[in-house]
Amino acid sequence: MNMNEQMKESEESILHTYNRFPVVFEKGQGCYLYDSEGKEYLDFAAGIAVNSLGYHYPGYDEALKDQIDKLMHISNLYYNEPIIEAGAKLVKASKMSKAFFTNSGTEAIEGALKAAKKYAYVRDGHADHEIIAMNHSFHGRSIGALSVTGTAHYREPFEPLMGGVKFADFNNLESVKAQITDKTCAIITEVVQGEGGIYPAKKEFLEGLRQICDEKDIMLIFDEIQCGMGRTGHYFAWQAYGVQPDIMTSAKALGCGVPVGAFVLNEKAAKASLEPGDHGTTYGGNPFVCAAVSKVFDIYENDKIIEHVQEMTPYLEQKLDEIVAKHECAATRRGMGFMQGIVIQGRPVGEVVKAALAKGLLVISAGSDVLRIVPPLVITKEHIDKMASILDECME
């Protein structure tokens, strides 16, 4: 069966909620993917910032295979060794207090929102609180996560959504202040807006949010699902700013390919929010995914993955800046670490993405006009040079 036949068969049984690119991937190795007809692709999308170690990184597969031979699932009615190890490593890396493992980033957002609401309920003795989210944000597609996603066209078909949500402008502290009332229980923001177009937060914005939340006993929630786990050159992007949240969400590269997310709480939030009966998950934190999480942290530490990102970032930015300087359609670059975006003007960004795919390079888009570059964290200068060469051709 050739690729066209495979794609046709897929459309016969899989609900069409994605406009997929015309390629069927069969295997990966290192920072490369291979389609079912054997063509090689340099991967600078990493499964949308998931595969931070690339494919078949030494030791990762073996850890998962070993866990399959032991135990994959028992439910959260019992303890298991991998969740103990993974939880300790996540709490240590985030310098926070307690973690709850979920099956996805969207589920992590749901848990974070519930924790903030429960904190306010315990404090005030009643519900009916409000949450402030950011315009152009993206937090997921479930009802709760969609309610705090600041892009109207995602929300409109599914309204009415969760009530009590107000939107402010990202990086505009006065806009946030204007939305605060006595009912405000949480402010949620990405530290680097991803789907909205690769916009890093300003330091004074995050510092201002922290000050407001401290003064008014509001939970500050940072969505680190895409920008976290080393992508910005720190375990979590907020660590670059020195501004710690009360609640943080993580997923994507947390497990490097297995379905796992988490929300992590500081001591104040953990002590006075969710308790037995308030929140649960059948699969979340199962031994299989937690073995992956635990191994990912070990690899990051032993192989100095974050230090590698810090070392490679100036070179990646240099090569992207050269593309912007050379090509009129490349208006500007913005981003942090290995989460970069080039604003495309005068032509659809989708054209550049498709041209790159045809030439054996995977990149994706963000927002309406941004070319998103989120490669595995283990890329080398050679990979960056090859990416830059192909993008250069695509923008001629």
PEGIVEN-V84221 format. One record per residue. N is the residue number from 1. RES is the residue in one letter. PSI is psi in whole degrees, 0 to 359 (NA if undefined). OMEGA is omega as a letter, one per 40 degrees, with the letter a starting at -180 (none if undefined). D_LAST is the distance of its C-alpha to the last C-alpha in Angstrom with 2 decimals. Layout:
# PEGIVEN-V84221
n-><N/N>
res-><RES/RES>
psi-><PSI/PSI>
omega-><OMEGA/OMEGA>
d_last-><D_LAST/D_LAST>
This chain:
# PEGIVEN-V84221
n-><1/2/3/4/5/6/7/8/9/10/11/12/13/14/15/16/17/18/19/20/21/22/23/24/25/26/27/28/29/30/31/32/33/34/35/36/37/38/39/40/41/42/43/44/45/46/47/48/49/50/51/52/53/54/55/56/57/58/59/60/61/62/63/64/65/66/67/68/69/70/71/72/73/74/75/76/77/78/79/80/81/82/83/84/85/86/87/88/89/90/91/92/93/94/95/96/97/98/99/100/101/102/103/104/105/106/107/108/109/110/111/112/113/114/115/116/117/118/119/120/121/122/123/124/125/126/127/128/129/130/131/132/133/134/135/136/137/138/139/140/141/142/143/144/145/146/147/148/149/150/151/152/153/154/155/156/157/158/159/160/161/162/163/164/165/166/167/168/169/170/171/172/173/174/175/176/177/178/179/180/181/182/183/184/185/186/187/188/189/190/191/192/193/194/195/196/197/198/199/200/201/202/203/204/205/206/207/208/209/210/211/212/213/214/215/216/217/218/219/220/221/222/223/224/225/226/227/228/229/230/231/232/233/234/235/236/237/238/239/240/241/242/243/244/245/246/247/248/249/250/251/252/253/254/255/256/257/258/259/260/261/262/263/264/265/266/267/268/269/270/271/272/273/274/275/276/277/278/279/280/281/282/283/284/285/286/287/288/289/290/291/292/293/294/295/296/297/298/299/300/301/302/303/304/305/306/307/308/309/310/311/312/313/314/315/316/317/318/319/320/321/322/323/324/325/326/327/328/329/330/331/332/333/334/335/336/337/338/339/340/341/342/343/344/345/346/347/348/349/350/351/352/353/354/355/356/357/358/359/360/361/362/363/364/365/366/367/368/369/370/371/372/373/374/375/376/377/378/379/380/381/382/383/384/385/386/387/388/389/390/391/392/393/394/395/396>
res-><M/N/M/N/E/Q/M/K/E/S/E/E/S/I/L/H/T/Y/N/R/F/P/V/V/F/E/K/G/Q/G/C/Y/L/Y/D/S/E/G/K/E/Y/L/D/F/A/A/G/I/A/V/N/S/L/G/Y/H/Y/P/G/Y/D/E/A/L/K/D/Q/I/D/K/L/M/H/I/S/N/L/Y/Y/N/E/P/I/I/E/A/G/A/K/L/V/K/A/S/K/M/S/K/A/F/F/T/N/S/G/T/E/A/I/E/G/A/L/K/A/A/K/K/Y/A/Y/V/R/D/G/H/A/D/H/E/I/I/A/M/N/H/S/F/H/G/R/S/I/G/A/L/S/V/T/G/T/A/H/Y/R/E/P/F/E/P/L/M/G/G/V/K/F/A/D/F/N/N/L/E/S/V/K/A/Q/I/T/D/K/T/C/A/I/I/T/E/V/V/Q/G/E/G/G/I/Y/P/A/K/K/E/F/L/E/G/L/R/Q/I/C/D/E/K/D/I/M/L/I/F/D/E/I/Q/C/G/M/G/R/T/G/H/Y/F/A/W/Q/A/Y/G/V/Q/P/D/I/M/T/S/A/K/A/L/G/C/G/V/P/V/G/A/F/V/L/N/E/K/A/A/K/A/S/L/E/P/G/D/H/G/T/T/Y/G/G/N/P/F/V/C/A/A/V/S/K/V/F/D/I/Y/E/N/D/K/I/I/E/H/V/Q/E/M/T/P/Y/L/E/Q/K/L/D/E/I/V/A/K/H/E/C/A/A/T/R/R/G/M/G/F/M/Q/G/I/V/I/Q/G/R/P/V/G/E/V/V/K/A/A/L/A/K/G/L/L/V/I/S/A/G/S/D/V/L/R/I/V/P/P/L/V/I/T/K/E/H/I/D/K/M/A/S/I/L/D/E/C/M/E>
psi-><123/177/320/320/320/316/321/318/322/316/340/337/338/128/132/80/0/137/85/151/150/69/143/111/140/322/166/157/123/237/21/148/156/130/176/355/8/358/142/141/131/126/105/28/330/41/35/61/29/308/70/340/11/216/131/44/137/124/335/307/318/323/320/319/320/319/324/321/341/298/134/324/138/352/167/13/349/158/154/154/315/324/328/315/314/318/316/320/323/317/320/314/325/348/37/201/307/147/149/122/136/185/353/170/321/316/326/320/315/315/321/318/318/320/318/317/319/324/313/324/316/319/316/342/12/166/214/50/169/154/138/126/176/143/144/14/165/126/358/177/5/171/314/312/322/328/331/10/121/41/113/322/338/324/322/317/346/9/151/138/195/130/176/25/129/151/139/171/131/137/20/96/323/324/321/313/325/340/352/134/182/346/349/123/343/151/126/134/150/147/325/115/126/286/333/348/21/70/108/146/152/145/317/333/310/320/321/320/317/318/315/313/323/318/326/9/50/141/126/118/124/126/107/23/314/322/352/188/48/350/329/6/9/157/312/141/327/336/338/337/345/27/110/136/173/326/138/142/148/153/219/256/355/324/357/40/334/153/97/142/182/150/142/135/147/177/319/314/321/326/336/39/253/139/173/130/343/329/150/172/138/309/335/133/23/160/325/307/327/332/323/312/313/317/322/314/321/316/316/316/310/324/9/52/316/321/325/318/316/322/322/338/313/323/317/313/322/313/323/321/326/322/316/319/330/324/129/328/345/102/314/164/144/158/186/135/232/31/90/152/141/124/124/132/150/355/154/138/330/329/319/318/315/322/319/318/316/332/6/30/130/116/163/180/168/141/208/343/20/129/117/130/106/72/170/150/357/13/155/176/326/318/317/318/318/318/313/322/317/316/323/316/322/340/5/NA>
omega-><i/a/a/i/i/a/i/i/i/a/i/a/a/a/a/i/i/i/a/i/a/i/i/a/a/a/i/i/a/i/a/i/a/a/a/i/i/a/a/i/i/a/i/i/i/i/a/i/i/a/a/i/a/a/i/i/a/i/a/a/a/i/i/i/i/a/i/a/a/a/i/a/i/a/a/i/a/i/i/a/a/a/i/a/a/i/a/a/i/i/i/a/a/a/i/a/a/i/i/a/a/i/a/i/i/i/i/i/i/i/i/i/i/i/i/i/a/i/a/i/i/a/a/a/i/i/i/i/a/i/i/i/a/i/i/i/i/a/i/a/i/a/i/a/i/a/i/i/a/i/a/a/i/a/a/a/a/i/e/i/i/a/i/i/i/a/i/a/i/a/i/a/i/i/i/a/a/a/a/i/i/a/a/i/a/i/a/i/i/i/i/i/a/a/a/i/i/i/i/i/i/a/a/i/a/i/i/i/a/a/i/a/i/a/a/a/i/i/i/a/i/i/a/a/i/a/a/i/i/a/a/a/i/i/i/a/a/a/i/a/a/a/a/i/i/i/a/i/i/i/i/a/i/i/i/i/i/a/a/i/i/i/a/a/i/a/a/a/a/a/a/i/a/i/a/a/a/a/a/i/i/a/a/i/i/a/a/a/a/i/i/i/a/a/i/i/i/a/i/a/a/a/i/a/a/i/i/i/i/a/a/a/a/i/i/a/i/a/i/i/i/i/i/a/a/a/a/a/i/a/a/i/i/i/i/i/i/i/a/i/i/i/a/i/i/i/i/i/i/i/a/i/a/i/i/i/a/a/i/i/i/i/a/a/i/a/a/a/a/i/a/a/a/a/i/a/a/i/i/i/i/i/a/i/a/i/a/i/i/i/i/i/a/a/i/none>
d_last-><35.20/31.48/28.81/28.92/32.68/32.55/30.34/32.68/35.69/34.29/33.91/37.55/38.95/36.56/36.47/33.15/32.26/28.74/25.83/25.05/21.95/22.89/23.86/27.30/27.53/30.60/30.73/29.21/29.80/28.89/25.37/24.44/25.15/26.04/26.19/29.32/28.02/27.33/23.52/22.57/20.34/19.81/21.18/19.81/21.59/25.09/26.65/25.75/26.97/29.99/29.71/29.80/31.42/29.08/31.07/34.55/34.87/38.15/41.12/39.51/40.17/43.62/44.59/43.82/45.60/48.59/48.81/48.70/51.71/53.52/52.83/50.03/51.65/54.95/54.24/54.64/58.41/58.54/57.11/54.84/53.84/50.01/49.93/52.23/49.95/46.69/48.25/49.54/46.20/44.29/46.94/46.87/43.09/43.10/46.37/47.66/50.75/50.50/47.91/47.86/45.70/44.08/42.06/38.83/37.21/38.29/41.85/41.66/40.85/43.82/46.08/44.96/45.71/49.07/49.97/49.31/51.32/54.14/54.29/54.87/57.34/59.37/59.37/60.26/62.24/60.29/56.94/54.94/52.42/48.94/45.54/42.80/39.19/35.89/33.71/30.34/31.86/31.91/34.92/35.28/36.39/40.14/42.38/43.03/39.51/38.13/40.71/39.14/35.50/34.38/32.18/34.31/32.65/33.38/36.99/38.11/38.87/41.08/43.11/45.70/44.45/46.23/47.81/48.07/44.38/43.05/39.51/38.54/35.34/33.65/34.06/36.63/40.10/41.97/40.47/41.83/45.18/45.53/45.46/48.06/51.53/54.55/53.19/49.94/50.04/46.45/43.09/40.15/36.64/33.72/33.32/29.55/28.59/26.41/25.90/26.11/22.84/23.57/26.02/28.39/31.90/33.30/36.26/38.61/37.82/38.85/41.80/42.86/42.76/44.86/47.37/47.72/48.23/50.80/52.70/52.88/53.06/49.83/47.88/44.42/42.12/38.80/36.44/35.00/33.98/30.26/30.29/33.44/34.51/32.76/29.22/29.48/31.41/34.74/36.58/36.17/33.96/37.05/38.39/35.77/37.39/40.99/41.64/43.30/43.52/46.67/44.86/41.57/39.74/37.91/36.45/33.26/33.26/37.01/37.64/34.34/34.45/37.99/38.75/40.14/40.00/42.47/43.68/45.37/48.00/49.56/53.33/54.07/52.10/53.35/56.98/57.17/54.87/54.58/57.67/58.89/58.50/55.71/52.69/52.13/49.98/51.01/48.18/46.86/47.54/48.68/49.30/46.30/43.57/45.44/45.61/41.81/41.68/44.28/42.47/39.15/40.98/42.66/39.41/37.83/40.93/41.62/38.11/37.13/34.05/33.87/34.24/31.34/29.11/30.39/29.66/26.10/24.95/24.39/22.14/20.09/19.86/18.97/15.95/14.76/15.62/13.56/10.38/11.84/12.72/9.45/7.22/9.17/8.81/10.47/13.90/16.22/17.52/21.04/23.33/25.97/26.09/24.28/23.76/20.53/18.31/15.09/15.43/12.65/13.07/12.39/11.60/13.83/13.53/14.88/11.85/10.05/13.47/13.92/10.75/11.88/15.36/14.69/13.44/16.54/15.76/17.75/16.77/18.31/18.42/21.10/22.42/20.55/17.25/17.11/15.28/18.37/18.68/22.29/22.68/26.09/27.91/28.51/25.03/24.98/22.78/21.78/20.58/18.64/17.01/16.04/14.70/12.58/11.26/10.37/8.87/6.68/5.50/5.71/3.80/0.00>
